Amino acid sequence: MTRRLLSSLLLSLSLSLYLIPAAAQATKETVTVDGAAEAHALPHFWEHMFGSGRAILSLRESYRQDLRDVKKVTGMEYIRFHAIFHDEVGVYDEDTQGNPVLNFSYVDQIYDGLLANGVRPFLELSFMPKKLASNKDALHAFWYKQNVSPPADYPKWDEMITQFAKHLVERYGIDEVSQWYFEVWNEPNIDFWAGEPHQATYFELYDHTAHDLKEVSPRLRVGGPATAQAAWADAFIKHCADNKIPVDFVSSHVYGNDKAEDVFGTHEQIPRNRMVCRAVGKVHDQIKSSALPTLPLIWSEFNASYANEPDVTDAPYMGPWLADTIRQCDGLVNEMSYWTFSDVFEEQGVVKQPFYGGYGLIAEDGVPKPAFNAFLLLHQLGEQRLAASSDDVLVTRRKDGTLAIAVWNMVDPGARGPEKEVELRFAHARVSSVQVTHLDPDHGDVHKVYEAMGSPRYPTKQQIEKLRAATKLSPPEMHEVKNASVTLRIPSQGLVLVETKP
């Protein structure tokens, strides 16, 4: 071994010994929590609406149980799903002369089930009944193969929409149904719509549908364009304004891993935790600069990923990601609908294992994921948001004066970063103690227990009960506040809820 090589190896070893503790050392941050800071209303826009698997799945008891479990810990008011007009729901048929024959039996069971569990429908009007489709072969790639073509006969479409809306009003009353939302189609700018050209033919569908609904009652709320990737909102509003087409809200979708090329037409590398609110801001600004600047914005699908990524949607990463999304989107949107509340979901086929990166807050067999616990914690934020200097903190105040503070330590999915040490210094607030609830890989995350039992594809009933128990958050810890200060240690992918005692 030459002296030069030996020297090089010794240098490398000494550098590695120096870097290892540095990488593991906790980062430090001091945040002033000022009870007299500027404040504004914080509507809980992230937890009123949730997406779910297609309409027919809502008849399953597993779906309804998951719905009840999510409603217990959130402000859930509305559910959105695809395919109320899919042939499996049985709404549309034709007799031997080609006349429409309508059947609302399953529709009633679907909406009765939602209302019985305390939620209302956010009606996505889709997809095309095959006997009404202009192209019988225009089937989407989803497992349930919905038809995505325009209607072959618009008078028949008009008849179906009109009778559908009349039936709902007759069954539930206009005072109830006027509180629902009617959204025309789903993501017509991509492969969920086979009309050509996409935009012009979608606008034709929207125009017919909006007029049909308003003829039943002007109190029915209708909107769109329900596009993927924050598309078409400006053109849609202009179309409605120029042609005096009824519109009560604008809706669109985006996911954290959407590409900047598709959303903004740029080649930026937008981080997963920034994409959603950047896109929301884009549509918000388009509405404000349009001929209809007061239209509400409803983001009817969002999540950190549109793919099945277990280290994203099944992981504690969702705690910091959701908190940060709330922080950024506050003030830009009226409502956001998380996609989805449950893994009772079959777009890629029948669920094959409990944790596969599904969108839901609750995995198969009713096992809550960390995202469920994130919604549980963030539901407890107050109704006012106070200004804060940190991008990793949400400071809120409840009606009783209690401060509820979310603090997080986000790193990229699947990665492990250093622990974060956060000192909260209280000003203009008499605080003697706080209670602290943790969500991280060691608190409220089922994966270690699941892996310890061998990651069974089909857990036994006893294993399911053990998994459900493992998802429960630990009781809050009590911390004394000394000299108006308390220090927290938050592991990577950790979310903490801090509550003061008034």
GICOR-V983539 format. One record per residue. RES is the residue in one small letter. SS is DSSP state (helix for helix, strand for strand, loop for the rest). OMEGA is omega in degrees with one decimal (NA if undefined). D_CENTER is the distance of its C-alpha to the mean C-alpha in Angstrom with 1 decimal. Layout:
# GICOR-V983539
res = <RES/RES>
ss = <SS/SS>
omega = <OMEGA/OMEGA>
d_center = <D_CENTER/D_CENTER>
This chain:
# GICOR-V983539
res = <m/t/r/r/l/l/s/s/l/l/l/s/l/s/l/s/l/y/l/i/p/a/a/a/q/a/t/k/e/t/v/t/v/d/g/a/a/e/a/h/a/l/p/h/f/w/e/h/m/f/g/s/g/r/a/i/l/s/l/r/e/s/y/r/q/d/l/r/d/v/k/k/v/t/g/m/e/y/i/r/f/h/a/i/f/h/d/e/v/g/v/y/d/e/d/t/q/g/n/p/v/l/n/f/s/y/v/d/q/i/y/d/g/l/l/a/n/g/v/r/p/f/l/e/l/s/f/m/p/k/k/l/a/s/n/k/d/a/l/h/a/f/w/y/k/q/n/v/s/p/p/a/d/y/p/k/w/d/e/m/i/t/q/f/a/k/h/l/v/e/r/y/g/i/d/e/v/s/q/w/y/f/e/v/w/n/e/p/n/i/d/f/w/a/g/e/p/h/q/a/t/y/f/e/l/y/d/h/t/a/h/d/l/k/e/v/s/p/r/l/r/v/g/g/p/a/t/a/q/a/a/w/a/d/a/f/i/k/h/c/a/d/n/k/i/p/v/d/f/v/s/s/h/v/y/g/n/d/k/a/e/d/v/f/g/t/h/e/q/i/p/r/n/r/m/v/c/r/a/v/g/k/v/h/d/q/i/k/s/s/a/l/p/t/l/p/l/i/w/s/e/f/n/a/s/y/a/n/e/p/d/v/t/d/a/p/y/m/g/p/w/l/a/d/t/i/r/q/c/d/g/l/v/n/e/m/s/y/w/t/f/s/d/v/f/e/e/q/g/v/v/k/q/p/f/y/g/g/y/g/l/i/a/e/d/g/v/p/k/p/a/f/n/a/f/l/l/l/h/q/l/g/e/q/r/l/a/a/s/s/d/d/v/l/v/t/r/r/k/d/g/t/l/a/i/a/v/w/n/m/v/d/p/g/a/r/g/p/e/k/e/v/e/l/r/f/a/h/a/r/v/s/s/v/q/v/t/h/l/d/p/d/h/g/d/v/h/k/v/y/e/a/m/g/s/p/r/y/p/t/k/q/q/i/e/k/l/r/a/a/t/k/l/s/p/p/e/m/h/e/v/k/n/a/s/v/t/l/r/i/p/s/q/g/l/v/l/v/e/t/k/p>
ss = <loop/loop/helix/helix/helix/helix/helix/helix/helix/helix/helix/helix/helix/helix/helix/helix/helix/helix/helix/helix/helix/helix/helix/helix/loop/loop/strand/strand/strand/strand/strand/strand/strand/strand/loop/loop/loop/loop/strand/strand/strand/loop/loop/loop/loop/loop/loop/loop/strand/strand/strand/loop/loop/loop/helix/helix/helix/helix/helix/loop/helix/helix/helix/helix/helix/helix/helix/helix/helix/helix/helix/helix/helix/loop/loop/loop/loop/strand/strand/strand/strand/loop/loop/loop/loop/loop/helix/helix/helix/loop/loop/strand/strand/strand/loop/loop/loop/loop/loop/strand/strand/strand/loop/loop/helix/helix/helix/helix/helix/helix/helix/helix/helix/helix/helix/helix/loop/loop/loop/strand/strand/strand/strand/strand/strand/loop/loop/loop/loop/helix/helix/helix/strand/loop/loop/loop/loop/loop/strand/loop/loop/loop/loop/loop/loop/loop/strand/loop/loop/loop/strand/loop/loop/helix/helix/helix/helix/helix/helix/helix/helix/helix/helix/helix/helix/helix/helix/helix/helix/helix/helix/helix/loop/helix/helix/helix/helix/loop/loop/loop/strand/strand/strand/strand/loop/loop/loop/loop/loop/loop/loop/loop/loop/loop/loop/loop/loop/helix/helix/helix/helix/helix/helix/helix/helix/helix/helix/helix/helix/helix/helix/helix/helix/helix/helix/helix/loop/loop/loop/loop/loop/strand/strand/strand/strand/strand/strand/helix/helix/helix/loop/loop/helix/helix/helix/helix/helix/helix/helix/helix/helix/helix/helix/loop/loop/loop/loop/loop/strand/strand/strand/strand/strand/strand/strand/loop/loop/loop/loop/helix/helix/helix/helix/loop/loop/loop/loop/loop/loop/loop/loop/helix/helix/helix/helix/helix/helix/helix/helix/helix/helix/helix/helix/helix/helix/helix/helix/helix/loop/loop/loop/loop/loop/loop/loop/strand/strand/strand/strand/strand/strand/strand/strand/loop/loop/loop/loop/loop/loop/helix/helix/helix/helix/loop/loop/loop/helix/helix/helix/helix/helix/helix/helix/helix/helix/helix/helix/helix/helix/loop/loop/loop/loop/loop/strand/strand/strand/strand/loop/loop/loop/strand/loop/loop/loop/loop/loop/loop/loop/loop/loop/loop/loop/loop/loop/loop/loop/loop/loop/loop/loop/strand/strand/helix/helix/helix/strand/strand/loop/helix/helix/helix/helix/helix/helix/helix/helix/helix/loop/loop/loop/loop/loop/strand/strand/strand/loop/loop/loop/loop/loop/loop/strand/strand/strand/strand/strand/loop/loop/loop/loop/loop/strand/strand/strand/strand/strand/strand/strand/loop/loop/loop/loop/loop/loop/loop/loop/loop/loop/strand/strand/strand/strand/strand/strand/strand/strand/loop/loop/loop/loop/loop/strand/strand/strand/strand/strand/strand/strand/strand/loop/loop/strand/loop/loop/loop/helix/helix/helix/helix/helix/helix/loop/loop/loop/loop/loop/loop/loop/loop/helix/helix/helix/helix/helix/helix/helix/helix/helix/helix/loop/loop/loop/loop/loop/loop/strand/strand/strand/strand/loop/strand/loop/loop/strand/strand/strand/strand/strand/strand/loop/loop/loop/strand/strand/strand/strand/strand/strand/strand/loop/loop>
omega = <-179.1/179.4/-179.7/179.7/178.6/178.7/-179.7/179.5/178.8/178.5/179.5/179.7/-178.9/177.6/-179.0/178.1/178.6/-173.3/-175.5/179.0/179.4/-178.8/-176.7/-176.2/-178.8/170.0/-176.0/178.6/175.0/-178.2/175.0/176.2/-173.1/180.0/178.6/-178.3/176.3/-176.0/173.4/-178.7/176.9/173.0/-178.0/-171.8/-174.4/-170.4/179.3/-176.1/176.8/171.5/179.4/173.2/-172.3/-168.3/-171.6/-179.3/-178.4/176.7/-179.8/178.4/178.5/176.1/-175.4/177.0/176.7/177.1/-179.5/-178.6/178.9/-179.6/180.0/-171.7/-179.8/173.7/-176.1/177.4/-174.3/173.5/176.3/173.9/177.3/155.0/173.8/179.0/175.4/-176.7/-179.9/175.1/171.2/-176.9/-168.4/171.0/176.3/176.0/-175.2/176.6/179.0/178.1/180.0/173.3/-173.7/-177.9/-176.7/-177.8/179.5/176.1/-179.7/179.6/-180.0/-176.0/173.5/-179.2/177.4/-176.0/178.8/179.1/170.3/176.5/179.8/177.7/163.4/-166.6/168.2/-175.0/-177.4/-12.2/-173.0/170.8/-172.3/-179.6/176.7/-173.2/175.6/177.6/-176.9/-176.8/-178.9/-176.2/179.4/-177.0/179.0/-175.8/-176.4/166.5/178.1/178.0/-172.8/-179.5/172.5/178.0/176.0/-173.5/-177.3/174.4/177.8/174.3/179.2/-179.9/-179.8/-179.1/-178.4/-178.8/175.9/-178.9/177.6/-179.7/179.8/-179.7/179.5/-175.8/-171.4/180.0/-176.1/178.4/176.5/-172.4/176.9/176.1/176.4/174.4/174.7/-178.4/-173.0/173.6/-178.8/173.0/-178.1/179.6/177.0/-168.2/174.0/-179.0/-176.4/177.3/178.7/-9.1/-171.4/-171.3/-176.9/-178.7/174.6/178.9/176.8/177.2/-179.3/-177.2/179.4/-173.4/179.9/178.3/179.4/-177.9/-177.5/175.8/174.7/174.0/176.4/-179.1/178.1/-176.2/-177.4/179.6/-178.7/2.9/176.4/-173.2/167.3/167.4/173.2/-174.2/165.5/-173.2/-178.9/179.5/179.7/179.5/179.4/178.3/-178.8/-179.0/-176.9/-173.8/179.0/177.4/-179.2/174.3/-177.4/177.6/174.7/177.8/175.2/-175.7/165.3/178.5/-174.8/-179.2/169.2/-176.7/178.6/179.0/-177.8/-174.6/-174.2/-177.8/179.2/178.7/177.7/169.9/-176.3/-178.1/-179.2/-177.4/179.2/-171.2/-172.8/-175.4/170.8/-179.8/176.3/178.5/177.8/-178.0/175.3/-179.4/178.0/177.5/-176.2/-178.9/-175.7/176.4/-180.0/-168.4/-178.2/179.7/174.6/175.6/177.1/179.9/-166.4/164.6/168.7/174.2/178.9/-177.6/171.5/179.0/176.1/-178.6/-176.8/-180.0/173.4/-169.4/176.2/-164.4/175.8/175.4/-175.8/177.3/175.8/-177.7/-179.1/179.0/-179.4/176.9/175.8/-179.2/-174.7/-174.1/179.4/178.1/-176.7/-169.1/178.7/179.0/174.9/-176.6/-179.7/-179.3/11.9/179.6/-172.8/172.4/163.0/-158.4/-171.3/179.4/177.9/-177.8/-178.9/179.5/-173.8/-179.3/-173.5/-173.9/-176.2/-175.5/177.2/-175.9/-165.9/171.5/-177.6/179.9/176.4/-179.6/174.4/-179.5/-179.9/176.2/175.2/179.2/175.7/179.8/175.5/176.7/178.6/-179.1/-174.1/171.5/-175.6/172.7/-176.8/-177.6/175.0/175.3/179.1/178.8/177.6/-175.6/-174.2/174.5/-179.3/-175.8/168.0/179.1/-178.1/178.6/176.3/-177.7/-178.7/179.3/176.8/171.9/175.3/-170.0/173.4/178.0/-175.3/-179.9/-174.0/169.0/-177.5/-180.0/178.5/-178.1/174.3/179.0/179.6/172.2/178.3/175.3/-176.4/174.2/175.1/177.4/-174.8/176.2/-179.7/178.2/178.7/-176.3/178.5/178.9/176.4/170.3/-170.5/177.6/-174.2/166.3/-178.8/-178.0/179.2/-178.4/176.1/178.7/-172.3/-164.8/-179.4/177.6/179.3/179.7/179.9/178.0/175.3/179.7/-176.5/177.6/179.0/-178.8/174.9/178.5/179.2/177.9/178.7/178.9/178.1/178.1/179.5/179.4/-177.4/-178.4/-175.5/177.1/175.5/177.0/179.9/174.3/176.3/178.6/175.8/177.0/-178.9/-178.9/178.1/-175.5/172.8/-178.2/179.9/172.6/-173.1/177.9/176.9/-175.0/179.7/172.5/-178.5/170.6/178.8/-179.4/178.7/175.1/-176.9/NA>
d_center = <59.8/60.6/60.4/57.9/55.6/56.0/55.2/52.1/50.9/51.7/49.8/46.7/47.0/47.4/44.4/42.2/43.4/42.6/39.1/37.9/38.0/36.7/33.5/33.1/33.9/31.3/30.1/30.9/29.5/30.7/28.6/30.3/28.7/30.6/30.6/32.2/29.8/28.5/25.7/23.4/21.2/17.7/15.9/12.9/10.7/7.4/8.3/10.1/8.1/6.3/7.1/9.9/13.0/15.6/17.6/20.5/18.6/18.0/21.8/21.6/22.2/19.9/17.0/18.3/19.0/15.5/14.4/17.2/16.4/12.8/14.3/17.0/15.1/12.6/13.3/11.7/13.6/12.3/11.2/10.9/12.5/15.0/18.7/20.3/23.4/23.6/27.1/26.1/25.2/28.7/28.3/30.6/34.0/37.3/40.8/43.7/44.4/40.8/39.9/36.3/36.0/32.9/31.7/29.1/29.7/26.4/24.5/26.1/25.2/21.5/21.2/23.7/21.6/18.5/20.9/22.9/19.9/19.2/16.3/16.8/15.8/13.9/16.4/15.7/19.4/19.9/21.6/25.4/27.8/30.2/33.2/31.9/30.7/32.8/32.2/32.2/31.4/28.3/26.1/22.7/22.5/20.0/21.9/22.3/23.8/22.8/25.1/23.7/27.0/28.1/30.2/33.8/35.0/33.3/35.5/34.2/30.5/31.5/33.2/30.2/27.8/30.4/31.4/27.8/27.1/30.6/30.0/26.8/28.7/31.8/30.0/27.7/29.4/28.5/27.7/24.8/23.7/23.8/20.9/18.7/17.2/18.6/16.8/19.2/18.3/15.5/15.8/19.5/20.1/19.8/21.1/19.6/22.5/26.1/27.8/30.0/29.7/25.9/25.5/28.7/28.3/24.7/26.1/28.8/26.5/24.6/27.9/29.2/26.2/25.9/29.7/29.7/27.2/29.0/32.3/31.2/30.2/29.5/27.2/24.6/21.6/20.9/19.0/17.7/17.9/14.4/15.2/13.8/14.3/14.8/18.0/20.6/19.6/23.0/25.0/23.3/24.0/27.5/28.1/27.3/29.3/32.3/32.5/31.7/28.9/26.9/23.4/21.5/18.2/16.8/13.5/12.2/9.7/9.8/9.0/10.6/13.5/14.4/18.0/19.6/22.1/19.7/17.8/20.8/23.8/24.7/25.4/23.7/22.1/18.9/17.4/14.0/13.3/14.6/13.5/10.3/12.3/15.4/14.1/12.9/16.4/18.1/17.1/17.7/21.1/21.8/21.4/23.6/26.3/26.4/28.7/26.1/24.8/23.5/21.0/17.6/14.6/11.5/8.7/7.9/5.8/4.2/4.8/8.3/10.0/10.8/13.7/14.7/15.2/16.2/16.8/13.3/10.7/13.6/15.0/15.5/14.4/10.8/12.5/14.0/11.3/8.9/12.1/13.2/10.3/11.0/14.6/14.5/12.5/14.6/16.9/15.5/13.2/13.6/10.2/6.5/4.6/1.4/4.1/6.1/8.0/11.1/13.1/15.4/14.7/17.4/16.6/18.7/21.0/21.7/20.0/22.8/22.0/19.9/18.1/17.6/14.4/12.4/8.6/9.1/9.5/13.0/15.3/18.2/20.8/18.5/18.3/15.5/14.1/14.0/10.2/11.4/14.0/12.0/10.4/14.0/15.5/13.5/14.0/17.6/17.5/20.0/20.1/21.8/21.0/24.1/24.9/24.9/26.4/24.1/20.9/20.0/20.3/18.8/21.8/21.4/23.9/23.9/26.2/28.8/29.0/27.3/25.5/22.1/21.4/18.6/20.2/18.9/20.5/18.3/20.0/19.0/17.6/20.5/22.8/24.7/25.7/28.0/27.5/26.9/29.3/28.1/30.7/29.6/32.6/32.6/34.4/35.3/33.9/36.0/34.2/36.2/33.5/29.8/27.8/25.4/22.7/21.7/18.7/19.8/21.4/24.1/22.2/19.5/19.3/20.9/21.8/25.3/26.3/25.1/27.0/30.0/30.3/30.4/26.8/28.0/26.4/27.4/27.5/30.1/29.6/30.9/28.7/25.6/26.8/27.4/23.9/22.3/24.8/23.9/20.3/21.5/21.5/25.0/26.5/26.4/29.1/31.5/32.6/35.6/35.4/38.6/39.8/36.5/34.7/32.6/31.5/28.5/28.1/24.7/24.4/22.4/18.7/19.4/17.7/20.2/20.3/23.7/25.1/28.5/31.1/32.6>
